[in-house]
Amino acid sequence: MSASVPRIELPQKGSSSLRSDYVAAMSLMTTSVTILATNGPAGRFGQTVSAVSSVCADPPVLLACLYRHTPVSDAVAVNGCFAVNVLGADMRGLADDFAGRTESRYQFGAEWRALRTGSPVLPQAPAVFDCEVSESTLVGTHVVVFGRVVAAVAREEDDLADLTYRARAYGPRGGTHQ
């Protein structure tokens, strides 16, 4: 006979508190901070994004979730490509720029380059994934974009920490969040 496991009482489906509970719980997940950038017929756009994940290695595919009412979301759909630039711990300023929090909002500097798709990439980023859109799907307020990786770059340096986001604050992986 198995022991009974106590149940936690959860809010009912559609409860107004479910959204706020979900947002509060998700804020405690540590994620890498990236800049998703695209270039092509719709123009050159970039946005700070923390909802990026590997899907599989055979073939190499990742996904990114973009708020559907943003210029970058529309541009990725038209351009058919994007790059994910994983930011280093010393790149908080760029994260804020591409989140629209500064006067330099969404501006690409001279350091940006391109790989195979023409999407903007940062040579100093710890990791970069250059992708062609393979499919996308609308889920609630966001577009989930699946990218077939056509080029990837990893800078392997012992002291290279990526920038993370947790509890609405930046911090290096393994470091304290502020």
Secondary structure, DSSP 4 states (H G I P E B T S, - for coil): -PPPPPPPPPPPTT-HHHHHHHHHHHTTS-EE-EEEEE-STT--EEEEE--EEEEEETTEEEEEEEETTSHHHHHHHHH-EEEEEEPBTT-HHHHHHTTT-STTTT---TT-EE-SS--EE-TTSSEEEEEEEEEEEEETTEEEEEEEEEEEEE---TT--BEEEETTEEEETTS---
